[in-house]
Amino acid sequence: MEKTEVDRDQYLLVQLAEGNEAAFMEIYERYWQKVFAVAYSRLKNLQDAEDIVHDVFASVWTNREKSTIHALDNYLATAAKYMVFARIKQIQKERNYKTTASENTMIADDQITNQLHHKRIIELIKFEVEKLPEKCRIIFKYSRYEGMSVKQIAALLNISPKTVENQLGKALKHVKVAVRSFLSTFIVFLLRFF
């Protein structure tokens, strides 16, 4: 840079510190392209580069009274680089957020789908249990829903433990067949979409 340009920059900085808008506009006109070039060369995005130019010069104006700029050319290039790095970091955070949000949505969707399937199977089991003969149904409910042992059920109903085991076997077989049939139908249904 020639001596006259350096002297002019120093003069403009003094005027800028005093709030001279014309000095600010001259600084902007002299250096906006350089700041833009620094930003665009790293970001490769026109809008982001323009935003960096705006932010750099807005910062120069906002901090005009407390700024201690010695070499305007270097200061603006350095300010642009720091703002570019901040923008790159922000872009990376946004990408990570979008990726995480997308993954979380997929996980939530899978969990909801699994819960719905689980609920549907539970409803099917309850429906099938209601179709069992009365004695078989009562024994199954005591065993599965109340958590009673074979001996406890036998004592409560005044029947042999062997009868309880036989009735439980019938109930389980009936429920398994119904659930297997449902799952087979469901799998065939899913395969049509893949």
PyMOL commands that place a pseudoatom at each C-alpha (Angstrom):
pseudoatom trace, name=CA, resn=MET, resi=1, chain=A, elem=C, hetatm=0, pos=[0.000, 0.000, 0.000]
pseudoatom trace, name=CA, resn=GLU, resi=2, chain=A, elem=C, hetatm=0, pos=[1.310, 3.438, -0.834]
pseudoatom trace, name=CA, resn=LYS, resi=3, chain=A, elem=C, hetatm=0, pos=[2.065, 5.947, 1.870]
pseudoatom trace, name=CA, resn=THR, resi=4, chain=A, elem=C, hetatm=0, pos=[-0.767, 8.204, 0.766]
pseudoatom trace, name=CA, resn=GLU, resi=5, chain=A, elem=C, hetatm=0, pos=[-3.286, 5.365, 1.073]
pseudoatom trace, name=CA, resn=VAL, resi=6, chain=A, elem=C, hetatm=0, pos=[-2.036, 4.516, 4.570]
pseudoatom trace, name=CA, resn=ASP, resi=7, chain=A, elem=C, hetatm=0, pos=[-2.237, 8.195, 5.508]
pseudoatom trace, name=CA, resn=ARG, resi=8, chain=A, elem=C, hetatm=0, pos=[-5.734, 8.386, 4.038]
pseudoatom trace, name=CA, resn=ASP, resi=9, chain=A, elem=C, hetatm=0, pos=[-6.788, 5.302, 6.045]
pseudoatom trace, name=CA, resn=GLN, resi=10, chain=A, elem=C, hetatm=0, pos=[-5.464, 6.889, 9.245]
pseudoatom trace, name=CA, resn=TYR, resi=11, chain=A, elem=C, hetatm=0, pos=[-7.328, 10.099, 8.493]
pseudoatom trace, name=CA, resn=LEU, resi=12, chain=A, elem=C, hetatm=0, pos=[-10.531, 8.131, 7.797]
pseudoatom trace, name=CA, resn=LEU, resi=13, chain=A, elem=C, hetatm=0, pos=[-10.149, 6.185, 11.049]
pseudoatom trace, name=CA, resn=VAL, resi=14, chain=A, elem=C, hetatm=0, pos=[-9.844, 9.412, 13.040]
pseudoatom trace, name=CA, resn=GLN, resi=15, chain=A, elem=C, hetatm=0, pos=[-12.925, 10.780, 11.298]
pseudoatom trace, name=CA, resn=LEU, resi=16, chain=A, elem=C, hetatm=0, pos=[-14.769, 7.492, 11.840]
pseudoatom trace, name=CA, resn=ALA, resi=17, chain=A, elem=C, hetatm=0, pos=[-14.027, 7.599, 15.577]
pseudoatom trace, name=CA, resn=GLU, resi=18, chain=A, elem=C, hetatm=0, pos=[-15.697, 11.003, 15.646]
pseudoatom trace, name=CA, resn=GLY, resi=19, chain=A, elem=C, hetatm=0, pos=[-18.827, 9.569, 13.994]
pseudoatom trace, name=CA, resn=ASN, resi=20, chain=A, elem=C, hetatm=0, pos=[-18.247, 10.953, 10.506]
pseudoatom trace, name=CA, resn=GLU, resi=21, chain=A, elem=C, hetatm=0, pos=[-20.593, 9.009, 8.229]
pseudoatom trace, name=CA, resn=ALA, resi=22, chain=A, elem=C, hetatm=0, pos=[-18.849, 10.192, 5.066]
pseudoatom trace, name=CA, resn=ALA, resi=23, chain=A, elem=C, hetatm=0, pos=[-15.584, 8.690, 6.356]
pseudoatom trace, name=CA, resn=PHE, resi=24, chain=A, elem=C, hetatm=0, pos=[-17.377, 5.416, 7.053]
pseudoatom trace, name=CA, resn=MET, resi=25, chain=A, elem=C, hetatm=0, pos=[-18.858, 5.380, 3.543]
pseudoatom trace, name=CA, resn=GLU, resi=26, chain=A, elem=C, hetatm=0, pos=[-15.440, 5.985, 2.019]
pseudoatom trace, name=CA, resn=ILE, resi=27, chain=A, elem=C, hetatm=0, pos=[-13.970, 3.107, 4.023]
pseudoatom trace, name=CA, resn=TYR, resi=28, chain=A, elem=C, hetatm=0, pos=[-16.841, 0.936, 2.874]
pseudoatom trace, name=CA, resn=GLU, resi=29, chain=A, elem=C, hetatm=0, pos=[-16.381, 1.903, -0.786]
pseudoatom trace, name=CA, resn=ARG, resi=30, chain=A, elem=C, hetatm=0, pos=[-12.626, 1.289, -0.621]
pseudoatom trace, name=CA, resn=TYR, resi=31, chain=A, elem=C, hetatm=0, pos=[-12.736, -2.112, 1.105]
pseudoatom trace, name=CA, resn=TRP, resi=32, chain=A, elem=C, hetatm=0, pos=[-16.094, -3.860, 0.672]
pseudoatom trace, name=CA, resn=GLN, resi=33, chain=A, elem=C, hetatm=0, pos=[-14.862, -5.833, -2.356]
pseudoatom trace, name=CA, resn=LYS, resi=34, chain=A, elem=C, hetatm=0, pos=[-11.829, -7.124, -0.489]
pseudoatom trace, name=CA, resn=VAL, resi=35, chain=A, elem=C, hetatm=0, pos=[-13.982, -8.233, 2.462]
pseudoatom trace, name=CA, resn=PHE, resi=36, chain=A, elem=C, hetatm=0, pos=[-16.417, -9.840, 0.044]
pseudoatom trace, name=CA, resn=ALA, resi=37, chain=A, elem=C, hetatm=0, pos=[-13.570, -11.685, -1.747]
pseudoatom trace, name=CA, resn=VAL, resi=38, chain=A, elem=C, hetatm=0, pos=[-12.236, -13.060, 1.558]
pseudoatom trace, name=CA, resn=ALA, resi=39, chain=A, elem=C, hetatm=0, pos=[-15.686, -14.273, 2.591]
pseudoatom trace, name=CA, resn=TYR, resi=40, chain=A, elem=C, hetatm=0, pos=[-16.700, -15.700, -0.777]
pseudoatom trace, name=CA, resn=SER, resi=41, chain=A, elem=C, hetatm=0, pos=[-13.397, -17.525, -1.309]
pseudoatom trace, name=CA, resn=ARG, resi=42, chain=A, elem=C, hetatm=0, pos=[-14.047, -19.537, 1.847]
pseudoatom trace, name=CA, resn=LEU, resi=43, chain=A, elem=C, hetatm=0, pos=[-17.833, -19.870, 1.923]
pseudoatom trace, name=CA, resn=LYS, resi=44, chain=A, elem=C, hetatm=0, pos=[-18.582, -20.204, -1.814]
pseudoatom trace, name=CA, resn=ASN, resi=45, chain=A, elem=C, hetatm=0, pos=[-22.005, -18.745, -1.122]
pseudoatom trace, name=CA, resn=LEU, resi=46, chain=A, elem=C, hetatm=0, pos=[-23.048, -15.327, -2.417]
pseudoatom trace, name=CA, resn=GLN, resi=47, chain=A, elem=C, hetatm=0, pos=[-25.632, -14.590, 0.301]
pseudoatom trace, name=CA, resn=ASP, resi=48, chain=A, elem=C, hetatm=0, pos=[-23.336, -15.662, 3.140]
pseudoatom trace, name=CA, resn=ALA, resi=49, chain=A, elem=C, hetatm=0, pos=[-20.476, -13.560, 1.707]
pseudoatom trace, name=CA, resn=GLU, resi=50, chain=A, elem=C, hetatm=0, pos=[-22.759, -10.513, 1.460]
pseudoatom trace, name=CA, resn=ASP, resi=51, chain=A, elem=C, hetatm=0, pos=[-23.864, -11.093, 5.057]
pseudoatom trace, name=CA, resn=ILE, resi=52, chain=A, elem=C, hetatm=0, pos=[-20.222, -11.165, 6.160]
pseudoatom trace, name=CA, resn=VAL, resi=53, chain=A, elem=C, hetatm=0, pos=[-19.573, -7.830, 4.403]
pseudoatom trace, name=CA, resn=HIS, resi=54, chain=A, elem=C, hetatm=0, pos=[-22.574, -6.337, 6.166]
pseudoatom trace, name=CA, resn=ASP, resi=55, chain=A, elem=C, hetatm=0, pos=[-21.553, -7.734, 9.558]
pseudoatom trace, name=CA, resn=VAL, resi=56, chain=A, elem=C, hetatm=0, pos=[-17.922, -6.597, 9.266]
pseudoatom trace, name=CA, resn=PHE, resi=57, chain=A, elem=C, hetatm=0, pos=[-18.834, -3.028, 8.388]
pseudoatom trace, name=CA, resn=ALA, resi=58, chain=A, elem=C, hetatm=0, pos=[-21.675, -2.918, 10.925]
pseudoatom trace, name=CA, resn=SER, resi=59, chain=A, elem=C, hetatm=0, pos=[-19.131, -3.926, 13.552]
pseudoatom trace, name=CA, resn=VAL, resi=60, chain=A, elem=C, hetatm=0, pos=[-16.691, -1.234, 12.363]
pseudoatom trace, name=CA, resn=TRP, resi=61, chain=A, elem=C, hetatm=0, pos=[-19.411, 1.409, 12.718]
pseudoatom trace, name=CA, resn=THR, resi=62, chain=A, elem=C, hetatm=0, pos=[-20.710, 0.114, 16.052]
pseudoatom trace, name=CA, resn=ASN, resi=63, chain=A, elem=C, hetatm=0, pos=[-17.225, -0.032, 17.605]
pseudoatom trace, name=CA, resn=ARG, resi=64, chain=A, elem=C, hetatm=0, pos=[-15.916, 3.165, 15.967]
pseudoatom trace, name=CA, resn=GLU, resi=65, chain=A, elem=C, hetatm=0, pos=[-15.334, 5.024, 19.243]
pseudoatom trace, name=CA, resn=LYS, resi=66, chain=A, elem=C, hetatm=0, pos=[-13.473, 2.293, 21.096]
pseudoatom trace, name=CA, resn=SER, resi=67, chain=A, elem=C, hetatm=0, pos=[-11.654, 0.644, 18.192]
pseudoatom trace, name=CA, resn=THR, resi=68, chain=A, elem=C, hetatm=0, pos=[-7.867, 0.826, 17.921]
pseudoatom trace, name=CA, resn=ILE, resi=69, chain=A, elem=C, hetatm=0, pos=[-7.294, -0.074, 14.290]
pseudoatom trace, name=CA, resn=HIS, resi=70, chain=A, elem=C, hetatm=0, pos=[-3.726, 0.435, 13.059]
pseudoatom trace, name=CA, resn=ALA, resi=71, chain=A, elem=C, hetatm=0, pos=[-3.863, -1.076, 9.568]
pseudoatom trace, name=CA, resn=LEU, resi=72, chain=A, elem=C, hetatm=0, pos=[-7.376, -0.852, 8.159]
pseudoatom trace, name=CA, resn=ASP, resi=73, chain=A, elem=C, hetatm=0, pos=[-6.668, -3.230, 5.285]
pseudoatom trace, name=CA, resn=ASN, resi=74, chain=A, elem=C, hetatm=0, pos=[-5.400, -6.015, 7.599]
pseudoatom trace, name=CA, resn=TYR, resi=75, chain=A, elem=C, hetatm=0, pos=[-8.044, -5.360, 10.242]
pseudoatom trace, name=CA, resn=LEU, resi=76, chain=A, elem=C, hetatm=0, pos=[-10.930, -5.775, 7.788]
pseudoatom trace, name=CA, resn=ALA, resi=77, chain=A, elem=C, hetatm=0, pos=[-9.448, -8.938, 6.234]
pseudoatom trace, name=CA, resn=THR, resi=78, chain=A, elem=C, hetatm=0, pos=[-8.921, -10.459, 9.692]
pseudoatom trace, name=CA, resn=ALA, resi=79, chain=A, elem=C, hetatm=0, pos=[-12.420, -9.477, 10.835]
pseudoatom trace, name=CA, resn=ALA, resi=80, chain=A, elem=C, hetatm=0, pos=[-13.859, -11.094, 7.698]
pseudoatom trace, name=CA, resn=LYS, resi=81, chain=A, elem=C, hetatm=0, pos=[-11.916, -14.325, 8.358]
pseudoatom trace, name=CA, resn=TYR, resi=82, chain=A, elem=C, hetatm=0, pos=[-13.162, -14.554, 11.952]
pseudoatom trace, name=CA, resn=MET, resi=83, chain=A, elem=C, hetatm=0, pos=[-16.746, -13.989, 10.848]
pseudoatom trace, name=CA, resn=VAL, resi=84, chain=A, elem=C, hetatm=0, pos=[-16.335, -16.614, 8.124]
pseudoatom trace, name=CA, resn=PHE, resi=85, chain=A, elem=C, hetatm=0, pos=[-15.092, -19.116, 10.716]
pseudoatom trace, name=CA, resn=ALA, resi=86, chain=A, elem=C, hetatm=0, pos=[-18.075, -18.285, 12.930]
pseudoatom trace, name=CA, resn=ARG, resi=87, chain=A, elem=C, hetatm=0, pos=[-20.433, -18.768, 9.972]
pseudoatom trace, name=CA, resn=ILE, resi=88, chain=A, elem=C, hetatm=0, pos=[-18.841, -22.114, 9.078]
pseudoatom trace, name=CA, resn=LYS, resi=89, chain=A, elem=C, hetatm=0, pos=[-19.271, -23.221, 12.686]
pseudoatom trace, name=CA, resn=GLN, resi=90, chain=A, elem=C, hetatm=0, pos=[-22.922, -22.098, 12.610]
pseudoatom trace, name=CA, resn=ILE, resi=91, chain=A, elem=C, hetatm=0, pos=[-23.531, -23.973, 9.341]
pseudoatom trace, name=CA, resn=GLN, resi=92, chain=A, elem=C, hetatm=0, pos=[-22.029, -27.132, 10.860]
pseudoatom trace, name=CA, resn=LYS, resi=93, chain=A, elem=C, hetatm=0, pos=[-24.226, -26.779, 13.965]
pseudoatom trace, name=CA, resn=GLU, resi=94, chain=A, elem=C, hetatm=0, pos=[-27.312, -26.382, 11.764]
pseudoatom trace, name=CA, resn=ARG, resi=95, chain=A, elem=C, hetatm=0, pos=[-26.384, -29.500, 9.782]
pseudoatom trace, name=CA, resn=ASN, resi=96, chain=A, elem=C, hetatm=0, pos=[-25.785, -31.473, 12.969]
pseudoatom trace, name=CA, resn=TYR, resi=97, chain=A, elem=C, hetatm=0, pos=[-29.087, -30.252, 14.407]
pseudoatom trace, name=CA, resn=LYS, resi=98, chain=A, elem=C, hetatm=0, pos=[-30.981, -31.209, 11.251]
pseudoatom trace, name=CA, resn=THR, resi=99, chain=A, elem=C, hetatm=0, pos=[-29.316, -34.626, 11.180]
pseudoatom trace, name=CA, resn=THR, resi=100, chain=A, elem=C, hetatm=0, pos=[-30.014, -35.221, 14.872]
pseudoatom trace, name=CA, resn=ALA, resi=101, chain=A, elem=C, hetatm=0, pos=[-33.577, -33.960, 14.552]
pseudoatom trace, name=CA, resn=SER, resi=102, chain=A, elem=C, hetatm=0, pos=[-34.147, -36.218, 11.561]
pseudoatom trace, name=CA, resn=GLU, resi=103, chain=A, elem=C, hetatm=0, pos=[-32.700, -39.239, 13.386]
pseudoatom trace, name=CA, resn=ASN, resi=104, chain=A, elem=C, hetatm=0, pos=[-34.751, -38.459, 16.495]
pseudoatom trace, name=CA, resn=THR, resi=105, chain=A, elem=C, hetatm=0, pos=[-37.895, -38.166, 14.385]
pseudoatom trace, name=CA, resn=MET, resi=106, chain=A, elem=C, hetatm=0, pos=[-37.186, -41.529, 12.773]
pseudoatom trace, name=CA, resn=ILE, resi=107, chain=A, elem=C, hetatm=0, pos=[-36.526, -43.110, 16.180]
pseudoatom trace, name=CA, resn=ALA, resi=108, chain=A, elem=C, hetatm=0, pos=[-39.707, -41.556, 17.593]
pseudoatom trace, name=CA, resn=ASP, resi=109, chain=A, elem=C, hetatm=0, pos=[-41.684, -42.764, 14.571]
pseudoatom trace, name=CA, resn=ASP, resi=110, chain=A, elem=C, hetatm=0, pos=[-40.273, -46.272, 15.039]
pseudoatom trace, name=CA, resn=GLN, resi=111, chain=A, elem=C, hetatm=0, pos=[-41.105, -46.190, 18.741]
pseudoatom trace, name=CA, resn=ILE, resi=112, chain=A, elem=C, hetatm=0, pos=[-44.651, -45.031, 18.047]
pseudoatom trace, name=CA, resn=THR, resi=113, chain=A, elem=C, hetatm=0, pos=[-45.059, -47.699, 15.375]
pseudoatom trace, name=CA, resn=ASN, resi=114, chain=A, elem=C, hetatm=0, pos=[-43.709, -50.355, 17.747]
pseudoatom trace, name=CA, resn=GLN, resi=115, chain=A, elem=C, hetatm=0, pos=[-46.035, -49.187, 20.508]
pseudoatom trace, name=CA, resn=LEU, resi=116, chain=A, elem=C, hetatm=0, pos=[-49.007, -49.326, 18.153]
pseudoatom trace, name=CA, resn=HIS, resi=117, chain=A, elem=C, hetatm=0, pos=[-48.090, -52.838, 17.028]
pseudoatom trace, name=CA, resn=HIS, resi=118, chain=A, elem=C, hetatm=0, pos=[-47.564, -53.899, 20.644]
pseudoatom trace, name=CA, resn=LYS, resi=119, chain=A, elem=C, hetatm=0, pos=[-50.921, -52.401, 21.604]
pseudoatom trace, name=CA, resn=ARG, resi=120, chain=A, elem=C, hetatm=0, pos=[-52.591, -54.146, 18.662]
pseudoatom trace, name=CA, resn=ILE, resi=121, chain=A, elem=C, hetatm=0, pos=[-51.116, -57.507, 19.680]
pseudoatom trace, name=CA, resn=ILE, resi=122, chain=A, elem=C, hetatm=0, pos=[-52.210, -56.979, 23.309]
pseudoatom trace, name=CA, resn=GLU, resi=123, chain=A, elem=C, hetatm=0, pos=[-55.733, -56.150, 22.110]
pseudoatom trace, name=CA, resn=LEU, resi=124, chain=A, elem=C, hetatm=0, pos=[-55.717, -59.246, 19.917]
pseudoatom trace, name=CA, resn=ILE, resi=125, chain=A, elem=C, hetatm=0, pos=[-54.622, -61.432, 22.848]
pseudoatom trace, name=CA, resn=LYS, resi=126, chain=A, elem=C, hetatm=0, pos=[-57.353, -59.983, 25.079]
pseudoatom trace, name=CA, resn=PHE, resi=127, chain=A, elem=C, hetatm=0, pos=[-59.909, -60.535, 22.313]
pseudoatom trace, name=CA, resn=GLU, resi=128, chain=A, elem=C, hetatm=0, pos=[-58.794, -64.149, 21.843]
pseudoatom trace, name=CA, resn=VAL, resi=129, chain=A, elem=C, hetatm=0, pos=[-58.772, -64.776, 25.606]
pseudoatom trace, name=CA, resn=GLU, resi=130, chain=A, elem=C, hetatm=0, pos=[-62.418, -63.659, 25.747]
pseudoatom trace, name=CA, resn=LYS, resi=131, chain=A, elem=C, hetatm=0, pos=[-63.261, -66.317, 23.144]
pseudoatom trace, name=CA, resn=LEU, resi=132, chain=A, elem=C, hetatm=0, pos=[-61.941, -69.127, 25.404]
pseudoatom trace, name=CA, resn=PRO, resi=133, chain=A, elem=C, hetatm=0, pos=[-64.336, -71.353, 27.358]
pseudoatom trace, name=CA, resn=GLU, resi=134, chain=A, elem=C, hetatm=0, pos=[-65.152, -69.866, 30.752]
pseudoatom trace, name=CA, resn=LYS, resi=135, chain=A, elem=C, hetatm=0, pos=[-63.016, -72.147, 32.925]
pseudoatom trace, name=CA, resn=CYS, resi=136, chain=A, elem=C, hetatm=0, pos=[-60.038, -71.866, 30.565]
pseudoatom trace, name=CA, resn=ARG, resi=137, chain=A, elem=C, hetatm=0, pos=[-60.417, -68.074, 30.384]
pseudoatom trace, name=CA, resn=ILE, resi=138, chain=A, elem=C, hetatm=0, pos=[-60.558, -67.683, 34.181]
pseudoatom trace, name=CA, resn=ILE, resi=139, chain=A, elem=C, hetatm=0, pos=[-57.448, -69.833, 34.673]
pseudoatom trace, name=CA, resn=PHE, resi=140, chain=A, elem=C, hetatm=0, pos=[-55.552, -67.929, 31.978]
pseudoatom trace, name=CA, resn=LYS, resi=141, chain=A, elem=C, hetatm=0, pos=[-56.471, -64.551, 33.505]
pseudoatom trace, name=CA, resn=TYR, resi=142, chain=A, elem=C, hetatm=0, pos=[-55.441, -65.652, 36.994]
pseudoatom trace, name=CA, resn=SER, resi=143, chain=A, elem=C, hetatm=0, pos=[-52.136, -66.903, 35.635]
pseudoatom trace, name=CA, resn=ARG, resi=144, chain=A, elem=C, hetatm=0, pos=[-51.210, -64.074, 33.219]
pseudoatom trace, name=CA, resn=TYR, resi=145, chain=A, elem=C, hetatm=0, pos=[-52.957, -61.020, 34.598]
pseudoatom trace, name=CA, resn=GLU, resi=146, chain=A, elem=C, hetatm=0, pos=[-52.932, -61.768, 38.330]
pseudoatom trace, name=CA, resn=GLY, resi=147, chain=A, elem=C, hetatm=0, pos=[-49.578, -63.580, 38.340]
pseudoatom trace, name=CA, resn=MET, resi=148, chain=A, elem=C, hetatm=0, pos=[-50.891, -66.529, 40.365]
pseudoatom trace, name=CA, resn=SER, resi=149, chain=A, elem=C, hetatm=0, pos=[-49.060, -69.858, 40.374]
pseudoatom trace, name=CA, resn=VAL, resi=150, chain=A, elem=C, hetatm=0, pos=[-50.605, -73.158, 39.237]
pseudoatom trace, name=CA, resn=LYS, resi=151, chain=A, elem=C, hetatm=0, pos=[-50.950, -74.283, 42.871]
pseudoatom trace, name=CA, resn=GLN, resi=152, chain=A, elem=C, hetatm=0, pos=[-52.650, -71.035, 43.915]
pseudoatom trace, name=CA, resn=ILE, resi=153, chain=A, elem=C, hetatm=0, pos=[-55.152, -71.256, 41.033]
pseudoatom trace, name=CA, resn=ALA, resi=154, chain=A, elem=C, hetatm=0, pos=[-55.842, -74.929, 41.793]
pseudoatom trace, name=CA, resn=ALA, resi=155, chain=A, elem=C, hetatm=0, pos=[-56.490, -74.142, 45.459]
pseudoatom trace, name=CA, resn=LEU, resi=156, chain=A, elem=C, hetatm=0, pos=[-58.684, -71.133, 44.623]
pseudoatom trace, name=CA, resn=LEU, resi=157, chain=A, elem=C, hetatm=0, pos=[-60.849, -73.006, 42.085]
pseudoatom trace, name=CA, resn=ASN, resi=158, chain=A, elem=C, hetatm=0, pos=[-60.748, -76.275, 44.004]
pseudoatom trace, name=CA, resn=ILE, resi=159, chain=A, elem=C, hetatm=0, pos=[-59.337, -78.261, 41.064]
pseudoatom trace, name=CA, resn=SER, resi=160, chain=A, elem=C, hetatm=0, pos=[-56.163, -80.269, 40.577]
pseudoatom trace, name=CA, resn=PRO, resi=161, chain=A, elem=C, hetatm=0, pos=[-52.919, -78.559, 39.514]
pseudoatom trace, name=CA, resn=LYS, resi=162, chain=A, elem=C, hetatm=0, pos=[-52.871, -80.893, 36.483]
pseudoatom trace, name=CA, resn=THR, resi=163, chain=A, elem=C, hetatm=0, pos=[-56.239, -79.515, 35.327]
pseudoatom trace, name=CA, resn=VAL, resi=164, chain=A, elem=C, hetatm=0, pos=[-54.907, -75.977, 35.704]
pseudoatom trace, name=CA, resn=GLU, resi=165, chain=A, elem=C, hetatm=0, pos=[-51.839, -76.885, 33.599]
pseudoatom trace, name=CA, resn=ASN, resi=166, chain=A, elem=C, hetatm=0, pos=[-54.001, -78.490, 30.902]
pseudoatom trace, name=CA, resn=GLN, resi=167, chain=A, elem=C, hetatm=0, pos=[-56.311, -75.459, 30.735]
pseudoatom trace, name=CA, resn=LEU, resi=168, chain=A, elem=C, hetatm=0, pos=[-53.336, -73.092, 30.563]
pseudoatom trace, name=CA, resn=GLY, resi=169, chain=A, elem=C, hetatm=0, pos=[-51.843, -75.182, 27.749]
pseudoatom trace, name=CA, resn=LYS, resi=170, chain=A, elem=C, hetatm=0, pos=[-55.104, -74.954, 25.770]
pseudoatom trace, name=CA, resn=ALA, resi=171, chain=A, elem=C, hetatm=0, pos=[-55.333, -71.195, 26.335]
pseudoatom trace, name=CA, resn=LEU, resi=172, chain=A, elem=C, hetatm=0, pos=[-51.726, -70.578, 25.309]
pseudoatom trace, name=CA, resn=LYS, resi=173, chain=A, elem=C, hetatm=0, pos=[-52.083, -72.722, 22.204]
pseudoatom trace, name=CA, resn=HIS, resi=174, chain=A, elem=C, hetatm=0, pos=[-55.221, -70.843, 21.164]
pseudoatom trace, name=CA, resn=VAL, resi=175, chain=A, elem=C, hetatm=0, pos=[-53.604, -67.411, 21.746]
pseudoatom trace, name=CA, resn=LYS, resi=176, chain=A, elem=C, hetatm=0, pos=[-50.365, -68.392, 19.955]
pseudoatom trace, name=CA, resn=VAL, resi=177, chain=A, elem=C, hetatm=0, pos=[-52.256, -69.556, 16.880]
pseudoatom trace, name=CA, resn=ALA, resi=178, chain=A, elem=C, hetatm=0, pos=[-54.207, -66.278, 16.767]
pseudoatom trace, name=CA, resn=VAL, resi=179, chain=A, elem=C, hetatm=0, pos=[-51.086, -64.130, 17.235]
pseudoatom trace, name=CA, resn=ARG, resi=180, chain=A, elem=C, hetatm=0, pos=[-49.115, -66.145, 14.657]
pseudoatom trace, name=CA, resn=SER, resi=181, chain=A, elem=C, hetatm=0, pos=[-51.935, -65.718, 12.173]
pseudoatom trace, name=CA, resn=PHE, resi=182, chain=A, elem=C, hetatm=0, pos=[-52.038, -61.975, 12.857]
pseudoatom trace, name=CA, resn=LEU, resi=183, chain=A, elem=C, hetatm=0, pos=[-48.260, -61.602, 12.519]
pseudoatom trace, name=CA, resn=SER, resi=184, chain=A, elem=C, hetatm=0, pos=[-48.204, -63.603, 9.284]
pseudoatom trace, name=CA, resn=THR, resi=185, chain=A, elem=C, hetatm=0, pos=[-50.919, -61.403, 7.818]
pseudoatom trace, name=CA, resn=PHE, resi=186, chain=A, elem=C, hetatm=0, pos=[-49.128, -58.287, 9.058]
pseudoatom trace, name=CA, resn=ILE, resi=187, chain=A, elem=C, hetatm=0, pos=[-45.782, -59.356, 7.556]
pseudoatom trace, name=CA, resn=VAL, resi=188, chain=A, elem=C, hetatm=0, pos=[-47.416, -60.097, 4.197]
pseudoatom trace, name=CA, resn=PHE, resi=189, chain=A, elem=C, hetatm=0, pos=[-49.050, -56.652, 4.387]
pseudoatom trace, name=CA, resn=LEU, resi=190, chain=A, elem=C, hetatm=0, pos=[-45.680, -54.978, 5.086]
pseudoatom trace, name=CA, resn=LEU, resi=191, chain=A, elem=C, hetatm=0, pos=[-43.904, -56.850, 2.303]
pseudoatom trace, name=CA, resn=ARG, resi=192, chain=A, elem=C, hetatm=0, pos=[-46.284, -55.358, -0.239]
pseudoatom trace, name=CA, resn=PHE, resi=193, chain=A, elem=C, hetatm=0, pos=[-44.828, -51.919, 0.527]
pseudoatom trace, name=CA, resn=PHE, resi=194, chain=A, elem=C, hetatm=0, pos=[-41.144, -52.853, 0.253]
for i in range(1, 194): cmd.bond("trace and resi %d" % i, "trace and resi %d" % (i + 1))
show_as sticks, trace
zoom trace
